Amino acid sequence: MAYIQMTKIYKIYPPNVVALSGVDLSLDKGEIHSVIGENGAGKSTLMKILYGMIKPSSGEIMVNGQRVQITSPLEAIKLGIGMVHQEFMLIPSFHVYENVILGQEKSIAGFIKKKQAANHVQEIIDRYGFKIDSNKLVSQLSVAAQQKVEIIKQLYRKADILILDEPTAVLTPQESDELFEQIIELKRQGKTIVFISHKLDEVLKISDRITVLRKGQKIATVENKNISAAELAKMMIGRPLSYQIKKSQSKPKREILSVENLSVRSRKSDKEILSDVNIYVRNGEVVGIAGIEGNGQYELVQCIIGKIKPDSGRIVINNADVTALSIRERRRIISYVPQDRKYVGLALKATILENLIMTHHLKKEFHKGFLSLNWKKAKSHAKDVTKQFEVIYRDLDEQPMVLSGGNQQKVVVAREFSLGSDLIVLDQPTRGLDIASTEYIHRLILEMRNADKGILLVSADLDELMQLSDRLYVIRDGRIVAHFDPNEVDAHTVGTYMLGAAG
């Protein structure tokens, strides 16, 4: 008998959006079960139903043979179900043990016995081999350690089923390997793990069974025996997917971007965020920036686009010093895909047409008279680029919030890549995208490279950086600590520099 049995789960959003259509999922005690699918396939909806975050339209859930109604995360926790979200829910100024016991505090006469609580949390940490000090402040922990704290929170609540949503999205290869060891240890101790990931090599590395969803329906549940990533991908998207990125030898001739001795201090703490950073990008090449999140790569991008003013150093684009130029002035010479497509890349309350014409509207060819925009030309342009970049939409007058995540990203990419700028700055361009959308964005990046554009690529996905980059910088604590040809190093070597473990 299955430990968890979800049967004929439907979820329909008014008026007629079918998120899940009769999905079955069974989880055995002590197994690692991966749930995979494209964005919009229904995996997050299914997991949120299991965790009590949303209510199914119909269907049945059995836990240990008993039918249950999971109406809230609190009810799920009572049933031994815990979920670790991709976005951490920790208070940085609290100690590890304080974050773990938050909402579950045991007090005597209104007072919490802090030492006793810290010791109890440390016992759980030691039992599962997490190697963390329960008395340490969360703000002092790495991203990987913070993720472990989220898992420890669920173990403290006596979770027997752990749902892990994209747990390796921002981890180095070494950190991912360590997490896998701890997940396997949890399995040894009888825990059931639901593993959600877009990285099929990881799914194959760690899973006992794999359930594939596509367009709200279950395609198959398979044993992880003699099955390949290509076969899983075909089940996910309904067609074969090419895993090989074919990249010709780059032949750059001139420098597009030069960042020289760039330093930035925090206005809040006076701490140096960037320290004497020097990088360059030439035409016809992809230059990657690798680093654990929070090590200065975001601030570097913001300096380049003009949002942050550096304390010293300069930025040169096409032999012109742009350090003092405004964002608007730089928009004429830089294409920029930000890491937050919803709130920075897009204006969600504007139309798809308006989003596609932004920045283009600064060009004379889109003007009709002195002030007015030539909307006929704007609409023609929007139709051309949506066709070229394969954006799926119903009407240009709709808002981009009705689009899937992949199509929202395509709108941003279509607008930016069609600007014709020599320099393209990409900050996490495939974050949150499924493998088909990711493959498409990768192809576009290489097309731009082959069209002699200079591309600066910042990504938390080290595999993506290794595959696409012609040169690769590693940033740590706001400093460039290494500069590689990706063909001459492996991901583990780069990860060592990212962690600060290289000598």
Residue pairs with C-beta under 8 A, 6 or more apart in sequence:
1 65
2 26
2 27
2 28
2 62
3 27
3 28
3 29
3 63
3 64
3 161
3 192
4 25
4 26
4 27
4 50
4 61
4 62
4 63
4 81
4 161
4 192
5 24
5 25
5 26
5 27
5 60
5 61
5 62
6 23
6 24
6 25
6 26
6 46
6 49
6 50
6 59
6 60
6 61
6 62
7 24
7 59
7 60
7 61
7 62
8 22
8 23
8 24
8 58
8 59
8 60
9 20
9 22
9 23
9 24
9 25
9 46
9 49
9 56
9 58
9 59
9 61
10 18
10 20
10 21
10 22
10 23
10 56
10 57
10 58
10 59
11 18
11 19
11 20
11 42
11 45
11 49
11 54
11 56
11 57
12 18
12 19
12 57
13 19
18 216
19 42
19 45
19 216
20 42
20 45
20 46
20 49
20 56
20 216
20 217
21 216
21 217
22 59
22 217
22 218
23 42
23 46
23 59
23 213
23 216
23 217
23 218
24 218
25 35
25 46
25 211
25 218
25 221
26 221
27 33
27 161
27 192
27 194
28 192
28 208
28 209
29 160
29 190
29 192
30 187
30 190
30 191
30 192
31 187
31 192
31 193
31 208
31 209
32 183
32 184
32 187
32 193
32 195
32 206
32 207
32 208
33 192
33 193
33 194
33 195
33 207
33 208
33 209
33 210
33 211
34 194
34 195
34 196
34 197
34 203
34 206
34 207
34 209
34 210
34 211
35 43
35 46
35 47
35 194
35 195
35 196
35 210
35 211
35 213
36 43
36 196
36 197
36 198
36 200
36 203
36 210
36 211
36 212
36 213
36 232
36 236
37 43
37 212
37 213
37 214
37 236
37 434
38 214
38 236
38 237
38 406
38 434
38 435
38 436
38 437
39 404
39 405
39 406
39 432
39 433
39 434
39 437
40 215
40 404
40 405
40 434
41 213
41 214
41 215
41 216
41 236
41 434
42 213
42 215
42 216
42 217
43 196
43 213
44 165
44 196
45 54
46 213
47 83
47 163
47 165
47 194
47 196
48 54
49 55
49 56
49 59
49 61
49 70
50 61
50 70
50 76
50 81
50 163
50 194
51 70
51 73
51 76
51 81
51 82
51 83
51 163
52 70
52 71
52 72
52 73
52 74
52 75
52 76
52 81
53 73
55 71
60 67
61 67
61 68
61 69
61 70
62 68
63 79
63 80
63 81
68 75
68 79
69 75
70 76
70 79
70 81
73 83
76 82
76 83
77 157
77 159
80 158
80 159
80 160
80 161
81 159
81 160
81 161
81 163
82 153
82 154
82 155
82 157
82 159
82 161
82 162
82 163
83 154
83 162
83 163
83 165
84 147
84 150
84 151
84 154
84 162
84 163
84 164
84 165
84 167
85 150
85 165
86 165
86 166
86 167
86 169
88 146
88 147
88 149
88 150
89 150
90 99
90 138
90 146
90 149
90 150
91 98
91 99
91 102
91 138
92 137
92 138
92 139
93 137
93 138
93 139
94 102
94 137
94 138
95 118
95 134
95 135
95 136
95 137
95 138
96 121
96 132
96 133
96 134
96 135
96 136
96 137
96 138
96 141
96 149
96 152
97 114
97 117
97 118
97 120
97 121
97 122
97 134
97 135
98 117
99 138
99 149
99 153
100 121
100 124
100 134
100 149
100 152
100 153
100 156
101 112
101 117
101 121
101 156
102 153
104 156
104 157
105 112
105 117
106 112
106 113
106 117
107 113
118 134
118 135
119 134
120 156
121 134
121 152
121 156
122 133
122 134
124 152
124 155
124 156
125 131
125 132
125 134
125 152
127 189
128 152
128 155
128 182
128 185
128 186
128 189
129 181
129 182
129 185
130 148
130 151
130 152
130 182
132 141
132 145
132 148
132 149
132 152
138 146
138 149
141 149
142 175
142 292
143 170
143 171
143 175
143 292
143 293
143 294
144 171
144 172
144 175
144 178
144 179
147 167
147 171
147 179
148 179
148 182
151 162
151 164
151 182
151 186
154 162
159 191
160 190
160 191
160 192
161 191
161 192
161 193
161 194
162 186
162 191
162 192
162 193
162 194
163 194
163 196
164 183
164 193
164 194
164 195
164 196
165 196
166 196
166 197
166 198
167 179
167 195
167 197
168 175
168 176
168 179
168 197
168 199
168 202
169 431
169 460
169 461
170 292
170 293
170 460
171 179
172 292
172 462
172 495
172 498
172 499
173 462
173 491
173 492
173 495
174 492
174 495
174 496
174 499
175 495
175 499
176 202
180 202
180 205
180 206
183 193
183 195
183 206
184 206
186 193
187 193
195 202
195 203
195 206
195 207
197 203
198 433
198 434
198 435
198 438
199 463
200 229
200 232
200 233
200 435
201 229
203 210
203 232
204 224
204 227
204 228
204 229
204 232
207 224
208 223
208 224
209 221
209 222
209 223
209 224
210 221
210 222
210 224
210 227
210 232
211 218
211 220
211 221
212 218
212 219
212 220
212 221
212 222
212 232
212 235
212 236
213 219
213 236
214 235
214 236
214 237
214 238
219 235
219 236
220 235
229 243
230 240
230 241
230 243
233 240
233 241
233 243
233 435
234 240
234 241
236 434
236 435
236 436
237 434
237 435
237 436
241 435
241 436
241 439
242 439
245 442
245 446
245 467
245 468
246 446
247 446
247 467
247 468
248 450
250 284
250 285
250 286
250 449
250 470
251 284
252 282
252 283
252 284
252 285
252 454
252 470
253 282
253 283
253 284
254 282
254 283
255 280
255 281
255 282
255 316
255 319
256 281
256 282
256 283
256 317
256 318
256 422
256 423
256 453
256 454
257 279
257 280
257 281
257 304
257 315
257 316
257 317
257 423
257 454
257 456
258 279
258 280
258 315
258 316
258 317
259 277
259 278
259 279
259 280
259 300
259 303
259 304
259 313
259 315
259 316
260 278
260 313
260 314
260 315
260 316
261 276
261 277
261 278
261 312
261 313
261 314
262 274
262 276
262 277
262 278
262 300
262 303
262 310
262 312
262 313
262 314
262 315
263 272
263 274
263 275
263 276
263 277
263 310
263 311
263 312
263 313
264 272
264 273
264 274
264 299
264 303
264 308
264 310
264 311
264 478
265 271
265 272
265 273
265 311
266 272
266 273
272 478
273 296
273 299
273 478
274 296
274 299
274 300
274 303
274 310
274 478
275 477
275 478
275 479
276 313
276 479
277 296
277 300
277 313
277 475
277 478
277 479
277 480
278 480
279 287
279 289
279 456
279 473
279 480
280 287
281 287
281 423
281 454
281 455
281 456
282 454
283 422
283 452
283 453
283 454
284 449
284 450
284 452
284 453
284 454
285 449
285 454
285 455
285 470
285 471
286 445
286 446
286 449
286 455
286 457
286 468
286 469
286 470
287 454
287 455
287 456
287 457
287 469
287 470
287 471
287 472
287 473
288 457
288 458
288 459
288 465
288 466
288 468
288 469
288 471
288 472
288 473
288 486
289 297
289 300
289 456
289 457
289 458
289 459
289 465
289 472
289 473
289 475
290 459
290 462
290 465
290 472
290 473
290 474
290 475
290 494
290 497
290 498
291 297
291 474
291 475
291 476
291 498
292 476
292 498
292 499
293 460
295 475
295 476
295 477
295 478
295 498
296 475
296 477
296 478
296 479
297 458
297 475
298 339
298 427
298 458
299 308
299 478
300 458
300 475
301 425
301 427
301 456
301 458
302 308
303 309
303 310
303 315
304 315
304 334
304 425
304 456
305 327
305 330
305 334
305 336
305 425
306 322
306 325
306 326
306 327
306 329
306 330
307 327
310 323
313 323
314 321
314 323
315 321
315 322
315 323
316 322
317 330
317 333
317 334
317 422
317 423
318 333
318 422
318 423
322 329
322 330
322 333
328 362
331 359
331 362
332 362
333 421
333 422
333 423
334 421
334 423
334 424
334 425
335 416
335 417
335 419
335 421
335 423
335 424
335 425
336 416
336 424
336 425
336 427
337 345
337 409
337 412
337 413
337 416
337 424
337 425
337 426
337 427
337 429
338 344
338 345
338 412
338 427
339 427
339 428
339 431
339 458
341 405
341 408
341 409
341 412
342 348
342 401
342 408
345 408
345 409
345 412
346 355
346 400
346 408
346 411
346 412
347 354
347 355
347 358
348 399
348 400
348 401
349 399
350 399
350 400
351 396
351 397
351 398
351 399
352 382
352 386
352 391
352 393
352 395
352 396
352 397
352 398
352 399
352 400
352 403
352 411
353 378
353 379
353 382
353 396
353 397
355 400
355 411
355 412
355 415
356 378
356 381
356 382
356 385
356 386
356 396
356 411
356 414
356 415
357 366
357 373
357 378
357 381
357 382
357 415
358 415
359 415
359 416
359 419
360 366
360 378
360 381
360 415
360 418
360 419
361 373
361 378
365 377
366 373
366 374
366 377
366 378
366 381
367 373
367 374
368 374
368 375
368 377
379 396
381 418
382 396
383 396
385 391
385 414
385 415
385 418
386 393
386 396
386 411
386 414
388 414
388 418
389 410
389 413
389 414
389 417
389 418
389 444
390 410
390 440
391 403
391 407
391 410
391 411
391 414
392 403
392 404
392 407
393 403
393 407
394 402
400 408
400 411
403 411
405 432
405 433
405 437
406 433
406 434
406 436
406 437
406 440
409 429
409 430
409 433
409 437
409 441
410 437
410 440
413 429
413 441
413 444
416 424
417 424
417 444
417 448
421 453
422 453
422 454
423 453
423 454
423 455
423 456
424 448
424 453
424 454
424 455
424 456
425 455
425 456
425 458
426 445
426 455
426 456
426 457
426 458
426 459
427 458
428 458
428 459
428 460
429 441
429 445
429 457
429 459
430 437
430 438
430 441
430 442
430 459
430 461
430 464
431 460
433 441
438 464
442 464
442 467
442 468
445 455
445 457
445 468
446 468
448 455
449 455
449 470
457 464
457 465
457 468
457 469
459 465
462 491
462 494
462 495
462 498
463 491
465 472
465 486
465 494
466 472
466 486
466 491
466 494
467 486
469 486
470 485
470 486
471 483
471 484
471 485
471 486
472 483
472 484
472 485
472 486
472 489
472 494
473 480
473 482
473 483
473 484
474 480
474 481
474 482
474 483
474 484
474 494
474 497
474 498
475 481
476 497
476 498
476 500
477 500
481 497
481 500
481 502
482 494
482 497
482 502
484 493
484 494
493 502
496 502
